[in-house]
Amino acid sequence: MILESIIEAFKLLISFDSEIYSIIFLSLTISILATLTASVIGTFLGILISISDFKLKRFTKKVVFTLMGIPPVVLGLIVLLLITGPFDGMNLLFTKSAMYIAQTLLVLPIIIGNIIITSEKTQKKVLETATTLGASKIDKIFLLIIETKPFIFMSIILGFSRALSEVGAVMLVGGNIKGDTRVMTTYIALNNSMGEYSMSIAMGFILLSIAFLLHTLLARFRGDFYD
């Protein structure tokens, strides 16, 4: 079965089927954009929360750490309720934009949570030096970003992996529409429900291969992670 699926995956790729390649391209595009957006916002918020002192800081951290493990289908339901409720006029239901929003919100707490943990472990010495030099809060944030860069990079990889492998949320808000909002994970789910297990495993193999290749390329910037 596994060998047959690998052969099937190879056939899918060399067939140059426009539908298969559009599914792969859409999956990568949405996942990359969502991860980049969450990384920019999450890095800033994570460090800001870690260096700030406010009454609800402990509660805020608990909320973030809880959301790091939120089931994608639950997040998808929340987004679905929002885009069919308060934001119904924006016509986001079953669109790529809704999928992008869902994946961004899914990745965001992962980035924030990891940055908080990393920042709190490294900030003492950094902040003491920065305070001595008279640095502002913004200066401290950028200094911590520089000092925790390797861990930020790893958080981005974790976030991207979560986004690329997500199925529940994008299925709910995207609708798995052929030629429009169908991505690799929803393609796998659809074929599996139809009993087309070889096609599901084949696309799964392609998904894993793409993830591995992207992580390998990213690792060239931080090769020490994989030594």
C-alpha positions in Angstrom: 0.0 0.0 0.0 2.8 2.5 0.9 4.8 1.7 -2.1 1.8 2.0 -4.3 0.9 5.3 -2.8 4.5 6.7 -3.3 4.2 5.6 -7.0 0.8 7.3 -7.2 2.2 10.5 -5.6 4.9 10.5 -8.2 2.3 10.0 -11.0 0.3 12.9 -9.6 3.3 15.2 -9.8 4.5 14.2 -13.3 0.9 14.3 -14.6 1.1 18.1 -14.5 -2.6 18.0 -13.6 -3.6 21.7 -13.2 -6.0 20.8 -10.3 -3.3 19.0 -8.3 -0.8 21.8 -8.8 -3.4 24.5 -8.0 -4.3 22.6 -4.7 -0.6 22.4 -3.8 0.0 26.1 -4.7 -3.0 27.3 -2.7 -2.0 25.2 0.3 1.5 26.7 0.4 0.4 30.3 -0.4 -2.2 30.5 2.4 0.0 28.7 5.0 3.0 30.9 4.2 1.0 34.1 4.3 -0.8 33.1 7.5 2.5 32.2 9.2 4.3 35.4 8.1 1.4 37.5 9.4 1.2 35.6 12.7 5.0 35.8 13.1 5.2 39.5 12.8 2.3 40.2 15.2 3.1 37.3 17.5 6.8 38.1 17.9 6.0 41.7 18.9 3.1 40.8 21.2 5.0 37.9 22.8 8.0 40.1 23.7 5.8 43.0 24.8 3.8 40.7 27.1 7.0 39.2 28.6 8.7 42.5 29.4 5.5 44.3 30.6 4.2 44.3 34.1 0.4 44.5 34.4 -2.3 43.1 36.6 -3.7 40.5 34.2 -0.3 39.3 32.9 -0.6 35.9 34.5 -4.2 35.4 33.2 -3.1 36.7 29.7 -0.4 34.1 29.6 -2.8 31.3 30.7 -5.1 32.3 27.9 -2.3 32.3 25.3 -1.0 28.9 26.5 -4.5 27.5 26.4 -5.0 28.8 22.8 -1.8 27.2 21.7 -3.6 23.8 21.8 -7.0 24.9 20.6 -8.6 22.3 18.3 -8.6 23.7 14.8 -12.2 22.7 14.3 -13.2 24.8 17.4 -11.3 27.8 16.0 -12.9 27.2 12.6 -16.3 27.3 14.3 -15.5 30.6 16.0 -14.3 32.1 12.8 -17.4 30.8 11.0 -19.7 32.4 13.6 -17.9 35.7 13.2 -17.9 35.8 9.4 -21.6 34.8 9.3 -22.5 37.1 12.2 -20.9 40.4 12.9 -18.9 40.4 9.7 -21.5 38.8 7.4 -21.5 41.9 5.1 -17.9 41.2 4.1 -18.9 37.9 2.3 -16.0 35.9 3.6 -17.7 32.6 3.9 -16.2 29.8 1.7 -13.4 32.1 0.5 -9.6 32.0 0.6 -9.6 35.1 2.8 -11.6 33.2 5.5 -9.1 30.3 5.3 -6.2 32.8 5.7 -7.8 34.4 8.7 -8.5 31.0 10.3 -4.9 29.8 9.8 -3.4 33.1 11.0 -5.5 32.9 14.2 -4.5 29.3 14.7 -0.7 30.0 14.3 -0.8 33.3 16.3 -1.0 31.9 19.9 1.7 29.3 19.0 4.1 32.1 18.1 3.1 34.3 21.0 3.4 31.5 23.6 6.8 30.3 22.4 8.2 33.9 22.3 6.9 34.6 25.8 8.7 31.5 27.1 11.9 32.2 25.3 11.9 35.9 26.1 11.4 35.3 29.8 14.3 32.9 29.9 16.7 35.3 28.2 15.5 38.8 29.1 17.0 39.3 32.6 20.5 40.0 31.5 19.5 41.7 28.3 17.0 44.1 30.0 19.5 44.9 32.8 22.0 46.0 30.1 19.4 47.8 28.1 18.1 49.7 31.2 21.6 50.7 32.2 22.1 52.2 28.7 18.7 54.0 29.0 16.9 52.0 26.3 13.2 52.6 25.8 10.6 49.8 25.7 10.7 49.7 21.9 14.5 49.5 22.0 14.2 46.6 24.5 11.7 44.8 22.3 14.0 45.0 19.3 17.0 44.0 21.4 15.2 40.9 22.6 14.1 40.1 19.1 17.8 40.1 18.1 18.8 38.0 21.1 16.1 35.4 20.7 16.3 35.2 16.8 17.1 31.5 16.7 14.1 30.6 18.9 11.8 33.0 16.9 12.9 31.1 13.8 12.0 27.8 15.4 8.6 29.2 16.4 7.9 30.2 12.8 8.7 26.7 11.7 6.3 25.2 14.3 3.6 27.7 13.2 4.1 26.9 9.5 3.9 23.2 10.2 0.6 23.7 12.1 -0.8 25.8 9.3 0.2 23.5 6.5 -1.2 20.4 8.2 -4.5 22.0 9.3 -7.8 20.6 8.0 -10.7 21.3 10.4 -10.8 25.1 10.3 -10.2 25.5 6.6 -12.8 22.9 5.9 -15.4 24.8 7.9 -14.7 28.3 6.6 -13.4 27.4 3.1 -15.9 24.7 2.2 -13.4 22.6 0.2 -14.7 23.9 -3.1 -13.1 22.2 -6.1 -11.0 24.7 -8.1 -11.3 27.4 -5.5 -10.7 26.6 -1.8 -9.6 23.0 -1.9 -6.2 22.5 -0.3 -4.0 19.4 0.3 -5.4 18.5 3.7 -9.1 18.8 2.6 -8.3 16.9 -0.6 -6.9 14.1 1.6 -10.0 14.2 3.8 -12.3 14.1 0.8 -10.6 11.2 -0.9 -10.5 9.3 2.4 -14.2 9.7 2.9 -14.8 8.4 -0.6 -12.6 5.3 0.0 -9.8 6.5 -2.3 -7.1 5.7 0.2 -4.3 5.5 -2.3 -5.0 9.0 -3.5 -5.2 10.2 0.1 -1.9 8.6 1.0 -0.3 9.9 -2.2 -1.3 13.5 -1.4 -0.2 12.9 2.2 3.2 11.8 0.9 3.4 15.0 -1.3 2.4 17.1 1.7 5.1 15.6 3.9 7.7 15.9 1.2 6.9 19.6 0.6 7.1 20.2 4.4 10.4 18.4 4.6 11.9 20.3 1.6 10.7 23.7 2.9 12.1 23.0 6.4 15.4 21.9 4.8 15.6 25.1 2.8 14.8 27.3 5.8 17.4 25.4 7.8 20.1 26.7 5.5 19.6 30.1 7.3 20.0 28.4 10.7 21.9 25.2 10.0 22.8 24.8 13.6 19.2 23.7 14.4 19.7 20.4 12.5 23.3 19.6 13.5 
